[in-house]
Amino acid sequence: MKPHGHEKTGEHTLRLVAWEITRNCNLNCVHCRAAATRGPYEGELDTAACLALLDQIAEVGSPIVILTGGEPLLRDDIFQVARHGTDRGLRMVMAPNGTLIDADKARQMADAGIQRISISLDGAEKESHDRFRGVNGAYDGALNGIEHARNAGIEFQINTTITKANLDQIPKIQQLAVDLGAVAHHIFLLVPTGRGKYIADQEITAEEYEETLNWFYDQRDKTPLQLKATCAPHYYRILRQRAREEGKTVTFDSHGLDAVSRGCLGGTGFCFISHRGIVQPCGFLHVDSGDVTRTSFAHIWKHSEVFANLRNFDKLTGKCGACEYKRVCGGCRARAFEATGDYMAEEPLCSYQPPGA
């Protein structure tokens, strides 16, 4: 989801909030961070708590708020919540799986001020996507939902989680995104948490990772899509290495938003809020950083000890700590945590060797 206006809290700008507004879901995706399935789930924030949380977020700034899940459209009050955020000046976007979007829901999204939706396509055709999503018909449902959103004037992006199973399909998926009329393609490198732990053997190697991100860089001038690599912080190192090889300086004019962003934003420009109100650096890094049912969101964002650690890049250890690109990459803190139990340890899926490390 693309950045919007925002304000600074100290030195750290809140740019994005991913809010798992429900863990309830109608799919059974093999990689699911939340291991989401049909609920109900205990402790889910009620409508009043959701509206109050949006008020608290608006006190910090005007970030993008991604209503995600689970499947956000399974909440009966989702459009009331979205409208409230819009009225508070927040850029409200949504991450549905597409299968529940009909003409009426698309119209309600537009009326609530949803400015963009992201729909995941993890295969270039029906069989591979449905296998990944764990439900027959998920592919057709996603494409049907995209058509309704497009007819309602809602822009959409395609998200793709990359594993060994679909690595060779990424160019076809990107072309499919163009053909469907998407505005962006965001790739996600698998983080083995939730159900993703059970397909950890599908995680691509560090070398495949490097090759894929270099390919992604090469697509910048070949596609009309906005491109973003997520859970792939190394891309921001590769971008600078490639630009230097090409005799270029990385600026907003030459590289767009990639020039003013960085790899891992967890706790620095981004945070995740669970269905129960637990704040984490991201949805994959299960480190409790505060509870909005007990402490205001603003206080958590400004004073969380976990966030303070993540904002101090000098606390990174291993080769991440020694890396000259740590301020633009930072390594995936969730992968480090899953591998070592220490979220400040070196990224385990990186082939780059910093000088002197």
N, C-alpha and C positions, 0 to 999 in steps of 0.2 A: 504494500500500500504506500502511495507516495507521500512524502512529507508535506506538511502544511505549516501555517504560522504557529509559532510557539514562543514561549518565554523562558528565560533562564532562572534556574534555582541555584544560586551560587554560581559555580562554573559549569553546571550540568543541566542541559536542556532536555526536558521531557518531550520526546518526539513521538513516541509510540507506546500505547498500552494495549496489550492483547488480553482480553477479558473472556475467560471461559465462563460464559454466562449460564451455561448448563453443561453437565457431563452426559446427559441423556443423548442417545444417538440411534439412528435407524440403520447405520451401516456397521461393519465389523472389520475395519481396516487392519491389515496385518502389521502395520508399523505404528499404530496409534500410541501417542505419547500418554494419553489418559487411560488406555485400555477401556475406552468408553463403550457402553452398550445401553440397552434399554434400561431406564431407571425405574422408579425415582431414586435419586441420590440424597442421602440425609444431609441436612445443613445448607441446602442451596439457598442463596440470598433471595428473599422475597421482593416483591415489587417496590415497596417503600425503601428497603435497604439498597436496591439497585439505583433508584433515583437519587438517594442521598450520596451514594458513591460517586455518581457522575458530578454532583455538585462539588464534592471534594476534589475530584480530578480537575475540574474547571478552576479551582482556586490556585492550582499549581501552574497551569498554563492552558494552552489550547492544542493538545496533541491530537494525533489520529487515535481513535479508539476503535479497535477491531473487536467486534462482537463475534466470538468464536465458540467452539464447544469441544466435544459433542457436536450436536446440530442445533444452532441457535433458533431455527424456525420451529423447534418443538416447544419453545416457551410461548404460552398464550399471550404474555404481555410484551413480547419482543418489540413490537412496533411502538408501543407506549414508551418503552425505555429508550429506543432509538430516537424518537421525536424529542424526548426530554434532553438528550445529549445534544441534538442539533440546536435546540432552543438555547442551550447554554454556550453555544459557540464552538462546540467540539466538532471535529470532522469525523462523522460516524460512517464506518464501513463495516462490512459483514463477510464472514467466511463460512457460507453454507456449503453443503456438498452438491447442491443443485437439484437433487431428486425431489424435493418438496416444493420447488418453486413452480407455481402455476401463474396464470395471468393475474388473478386477484392478489396473490402474495407479492408479485412483482410490482403491481400498482401501489400496494401498501408500503413496500420498501421505498419507492420513490416519494410517496407522500410523507414518510417519516424522515426524509432527508438523507437516506443512505446514498452516499456518493460513489461508492464502488463496492463490488463484491469480488471475492476471489473464489474460484472453483478449481478444484484439483483434478488434473488429468495425469494419471501415472502410467498410462499406456497409450500407444498411438491408435489402438483399435479396441473393440469391445472386450475380447477375451482377456487380454493382459490387464486392462483396467479393472474389470470385474473381479479377476482373481486377486488383485491387490486390495480391492475394497471389500472383498469378502461377501458380496451380494450380487447375484445375477440381476442385470438391468441397471446397475449403477452408472455405466457409461451412457446408455441411452437416456437415463434420467438426468444426468449432468448436462448433456447436450440440449435436452428439452428445456431445462431450467435456464440455460444460457440464452436460448431463443426468446423466452419470455422476458428475461431481464433486458435484453437488447431492445425488444419491442417497447418496453417501458422507459427506455432512454437511460438505463443504468449502465455505466461502463463496467467492464469486468476484466479481470486478469486471470491467467492460468498459472496455477502453482503445480510443480512437479517435484516429488521426492525421488531422488536418484538412488538406485540400488543396482546390484549386479544384474537383476532381472530385467531392468529397463534401460540400462546404460546405452545400449546400441539404438534405442528408440528415441533418444532425446532430440535429434534433429527433426525427426518426423513429428514429434509432439509440438516442437516449436513452430513448424510449418502449419500444423493443425490450428494452433493458436492464432496465427495470421489469418488463415482461411475463415475462422469463426468470427473474426472481427475484434479480437482481444486488444487491449491497449498495452498489455505488459505480459511478460513471462518471467516468473520467479522460480528459480531452482533451489531446492533444499537438499542438502546432503544428510543422509540418514544419521540421526542421533539415537543410539540404541538404548532408549528408555521405554517404560511402559511395555506394550506388546512388541515394540521394536527390539527389545532384548532377545526375543525368541527368533528374530531373523538377523541377528548380529552377523551371521555368516554371509548375509547378503550385502553387508557394508563394503563399498568399493575400497581398494587399496589406496595408500598414500600416492602411489604413482598414477593410478587411474584418476584420482582426485585432481592431481596437478594437471594431467592431460585434459580432463573435462573442463577445468576452469580456464585453461588457455584457449580451448575451443570456444568457450562462452565469450571470452574477451574478443575473439575474432569475429563474433557475430554482431558486434556493436554497429558496424557500418553496413551490415548486410540485411538487416531486418528493420521494419518500421516499429517494432515492439520496444517498449521500455524494458530493459533487462536488469535483473537484480539477483545476485547470488546470496542466499540466506543460509544461516548455519554453515557458512563456507567462508570464514573470515580471511583465509589465505588469499582469496580473490583480490583483496585490497593491496596485498603485497605484490601479487602477480601483475596487477594493473600498473603499479609503479615501476616494476622491473621492465615490463614490456614498453611502457612509455619512454623510459630512459633509453632502451635499445633503439627506439624509433626517433630519438632526439627530441622528444616532446616533454613539456612540463605539464604535470597534472593540475589543471585548473577547472573551474566550473564551466568555462566556455568550451574547453576541449573534452571534458569527461563528465559533464553534468553533475548530478547529485552524488555520483561515486567519488567525486573529488572532495566533497565536504562531509562524507560519512566515514565510517570505519567498520571493521569487521564485526567483532562481538560487541553488541550494544547493551548486553545484559547488565542492568544496574547503572549504566552510564547515560543512556538516552532512551532506554526501553525497559519495561517491566511487564510481568505477567500477573494476573489476578485470577485465582481459582474460583470455582463455583461456590466455595465456602468463604471466600474473602481473604484467603491466604495470599500474600504477595511474595513473588519469587523473582529472581533476576530474569528468568525466561521460563517457558513452559517445560523445557527439558532439564533444567537445573533445579532439582527438588531440594532447595535450601530455603527454609522458612525465613523470610526477611521482615515479617510483620503481618498483622491481622487487622483488616479494616473494620471488623466488628468490635474491636477493642481500642484501636488507635487510629487517628485520622490518616488518610492517605498522604496528605502533605507532610506530616511528621515522619512517616515511614520513608517517603522519597528523600527527604532531607537528612534523616538521621540514622537510617538503618546501618548497622555495623557491617553487614554483608555488602551493601552497596558502597560503603566507604572503602572497603578492601578492593572491590572491583574497579573503583575509580583511581586507585593508586597503582599505576602500571609497574612501579618499581617493586611491588610485592610479588609480581609474577616470578616463578621459579623455573629451574631447568633451562632448556634452550629458549623457551618463550621469554624468560627474564633477561637473557643475553641478546635477544634478537633486536636488530636495529629497526625492525618493522613493528615492534610491539604496540606502538601508539596508533597504528593504522590497521593492524590485524588483531592482535590480542589473543589469537587462538580460541577455539571453542571451549569455554569454561565448563559446559555440560559434559563434553567428552572427557575432559581432564578429570572431572569429578567421578564419572562412571568408572574410569580406569584406575583411579588412585584413591578416591575418597577425599581429595584435596582440590577444591575448585580453582586454586591459584597455581596448580602444577602445569607442566608443559602439555600442550596439545598432543595427543598420541597419534593423530592421523595427519602428520605433516612431514614431508620429505626434505624440507629446507633445512640446511645446516648453517646457522649464523656464524660469521667469522669469529674465531676465538672461543666458540662455545664448546 
